[in-house]
Every structure is written in structure tokens, then in C-alpha cells.
């Protein structure tokens, strides 16, 4: 998703990962590795 947004002229500000589906440690892992969660939220700004 980041590459696609960059192609269309967006600047990536932050990625936020969703839970991994594992109770308790899933949220910690999602913060540490946002790309591998069940979903990822990308905050981007048009240049």
C-alpha cells in the first residue's frame, strides 16, 4: 500500500498495525511490526 500511495504522490506519515489475533501480545506485536498484522492503517498526506 505504501508503494502505491507514493506512486500517486502521497507522503507516508505513519503506519499503524492492527492486532495479530493473539490475545495480549497481539497488540504489542502490531505496534512493533505494523506490516504483518491482520490489517494496516496508513496515514498519508498529498504532496
C-alpha positions as CSV (number, residue, x, y, z in Angstrom):
1,X,0.0,0.0,0.0
2,X,2.8,2.4,0.8
3,X,4.4,2.0,-2.6
4,X,1.0,2.6,-4.3
5,X,0.4,5.7,-2.3
6,X,3.9,7.0,-3.2
7,X,3.3,6.4,-6.9
8,X,0.2,8.6,-6.7
9,X,2.0,11.4,-5.0
10,X,1.4,10.9,-1.3
11,X,3.8,11.2,1.5
12,X,3.6,8.4,4.1
13,X,3.4,9.8,7.6
14,X,2.8,6.7,9.7
15,X,1.7,3.1,9.6
16,X,-0.5,1.6,12.3
17,X,-0.9,-2.2,12.5
18,X,-4.0,-4.0,13.6
19,X,-3.9,-6.8,16.1
20,X,-2.3,-10.1,15.2
21,X,-5.2,-12.1,16.5
22,X,-3.3,-13.3,19.6
23,X,-4.7,-12.1,22.9
24,X,-2.5,-9.7,24.9
25,X,0.7,-9.9,22.9
26,X,-1.0,-9.3,19.6
27,X,-1.3,-5.6,20.2
28,X,2.3,-5.3,21.2
29,X,3.5,-7.1,18.1
30,X,1.2,-5.0,15.9
31,X,2.8,-1.8,17.2
32,X,6.3,-3.2,16.7
33,X,5.7,-4.8,13.3
34,X,2.7,-2.9,11.7
35,X,3.1,-4.5,8.3
36,X,2.3,-8.0,9.5
37,X,-0.9,-7.5,11.4
38,X,-4.4,-8.6,10.3
39,X,-4.8,-5.1,8.8
40,X,-2.7,-2.0,8.5
41,X,-3.9,1.7,8.6
42,X,-1.7,4.1,6.6
43,X,-1.7,7.8,7.3
44,X,-0.6,9.7,4.2
45,X,-0.7,13.3,3.0
46,X,-0.9,14.5,-0.5
47,X,2.3,16.4,-1.6
